[in-house]
Amino acid sequence: MSREWRRLLVAPERLAACDGRLALLTEEGHYLRRVLRLRGGEQLALLDGLGRLWTARLELVAAAAGSAGRGRESRQQAVAVLEQPLSEPLMEQPQPRPALELAVALPRLDADVALRMACELGIDRFTPLQAARSVVQERCRPQRQQAIVREAVEQCERLWLPQLAPEQLALQWFGSSVAPPSGGGCRTAAAGHHPAAGACPGGAAAGSAAAAACGCAPGSGSPGTAPPVDSDGDRP
């Protein structure tokens, strides 16, 4: 049943201040009405990116004078009316454990696709790396990448919003990855080519602590495989 809901990710602070009636931003109303084709009275799901989900009804009310928009949208304000109290979400999921972090030297092309697929596969933290041969024009664009992650969360039915870490030098990340993440977790790195046998895809020396943190099996040159996630959000 939940798969039929159109989902909208909303910042937790906006939900906390809405008192059961969330006035949607212009772009949110446009997305629901023009892209998802929702009409007044239809149901949608609101999620806060912190493991909680509520259902709501789309309501269209007269917009305040001077509101931005075109045609009918300029005369109507989209409001999401929650069907559950904020303290009693319809769905609540604990944060997945162990947390999975993926560090990637972004490719010259399709960097957006790599980020979207990582989100859909269940990565909890995404760290872009600047490698020795990284292409300068493909450096991170934080606003664009945040938008990609938000869209991926809405589409793949995740309840937790992944973290986007600042870009780091590859050698700096491998140095810090020798120690496990606080609270436990799994870290792995990805490369855009298949390294030679015994080589680490992140460039660390074979058999070194950094290579071990990357998840490379001795002599295989293959990064570790992320564990599956069950329906409760737990990773065995």
N, C-alpha and C positions, 0 to 999 in steps of 0.2 A: 504494500500500500504506500509506504514512504517513497518508493521509487517514482510515484506519479506526482509528487510534490515538486513545484518549481522552487528552487532554493535561492535565498539571498543572504549573503554574509554581511553582518552589521557589527560595528565596533561595540564592545561590551559597555562602554560608557554611554553610548547613545541609547542602548536598551535600558540601562539603569535609570536614565532620566526621562523615559517616555511615558511612564504611568499607564501602560497598557495600550496607548495609541501612539504609534511611531510615525511621525511625519517623514515621508521619504524624500530624499534629495532628488533634484530634477533628473539627474542621470539614472537614478534607481527607478524612478517612475517610468522613464522612457524605456529602460531595459525590460521591465515587467510588462508594459503595455504594448510596446512596438516589436520587441524582439521575442519575448515569450508569449505574446498575444493573450495575456490575462485580462479579464474584464472585471468590473466592479462586482463584488460579492464572491469572487472565486478565491480558493484557498491556496496558500503558499506556505513555505517553511522559512523561518528565520533562524540563523545560527550565529553564535557569537565567536566562533573560532577557538573556544575554550572547552569544547566537549559537550555543549548544551544546544538543544533544538526546541523551538516552539512552533506551533502552527498559528496562522493568522489569516484574516480575511482582508482582501483588498477593498478599500473604500475610497470613493472619489468624492471630494467635497469642493466647494467653490474656493478658488485660489484667491489669495490676497492681491490687492491691486498692485500692479507693477511687477508681478511674477514673471520670471523668464520662461520662454517656451514659444511654441508656434501653434497657431490654430487652437483646437480644443484643449490641448495640453496646457496652454497658457491660462485657461480659464478654470482648470481643475487641478486640485492638489491630491496626490496619491497618498493615502494613509494606510498603514498596516495595523489592523486591530487584533491584538494578541488574544488567543483562545485559552491560554493557560496563564496563571500568575507567574511572574518572573522567578519566584522562589520554587516553583513546581514545573520545571520544563517537561515536555512530553518525552524527550529522550535525553539521557545524560550518560556520558562515556568517560571513564577515567583516562588519564593521559597514558598513551602506549608506553610500555616498558619491555625491553630496554629501548631507549631513544636511538634512532638511527640517523647518523650524519653522513652526508655525501659531499665530498669535495671534488670539484671538476675544473680543469683548465678548459674554459669555454672554447668551443670550436669556432672557426672563422664564419661558418654558415650554420643556421638553424640552432643558435644558442637558446632561443626561446623554446624550441621543441624539447631540448634536453631538460630545461627547468620544469616544463609542464609534465613531462613523463615522470620525472623524479617525484613530483607531488602526487601524481596518480598512483605511483608504486608504493607510496607510504613513507617516504623519507620525512623525518621530523625537523631536520636542520640542513640547509643547503649553503655550502660555502664555495663561492667562485674563487679560483686560483689564478694567479698571474704567473705563468711559466716563462721560461727563457725565450720561447718562440711564440708566445701569445701575440695575436694581432691586435694592435692598439685600438682600432676603431670598434672592436667587439668587446671592449671593457664594459663593465656593468652599468646599466642605467636603472638605478634603484626604483624609480617610480614605475617604469615599464615592467620590471620584474615583479614588483608587488602586485600589479594588476594581473599579471599572468597567474601568479599563485592564487589569488583570490578567485579568479575564474575557474581554475582547476579544482579548487576545493568545492565550489558550488556544483560543478559538473560531476565529480567523481564520488560525491556523497560522503566526504570526510567531515568529521566534526571538530577536528583540531587543525588550526592554521599553522603550517610549517614556519619555522624561523628562517629568515634570510640574513645570513651573516655578511659583514663587509668583506670586500675583496681582500685577499691576502697573498703574499708571495708564497709560492709552492713550497720552497725549502723551509719557510717559517712555519707553515701548517704542519709539515711532516715532523719538524722538531717538536712542536707542541703536542702532536698526536702520540708521542711515545707513552705519555701518561693517559690513562683512560679518562673519559669525560666525567665530570662531577655527577654523582648519582648513578653511575653505571651507564653503559651504552655501547654502541658499536659504531666505529668510524671506518670509512673506506674511501678510496679515491678512484676516479675513473680517468681513463685516457682515451684519446681518439684513434689509437692504433694498437696493434697487438705487439707487445715487446718481445724481444728475444728471450729464449729460455733462460730462466734464472734472473731476469731483469724485473725491477719493480716499475709499474706503470707511472708512478709519481717521480721516478728518477732517483730513488734512494738506492744505495748500494745493496747488492744481494746479500741476505743474511743479516742486515743491520736492523736495529730496533725500529727505525722509521719504516723499513720495508715490512716488518712484522705488523706494525700498526696499520699499514695499508691493507693487510689481509692477504698478501701474496703467499701462496704455498711455495715452499722451497723448490726451485727449479721449474715451476709451472708458469710464472709470470701472470697468473690470473688473479684478479681482485676477488675478495670474499663475497659470498652471496648473502643478500639480506634475508633474514628469517621471515617466514610467513606471519600474518596477523590473523587472529581468530575473530569471531563476531563480537567478543567482549573488549577488543582492543589490546589483548595481551599477546605478547610474542613469546613463543616457547623457546 
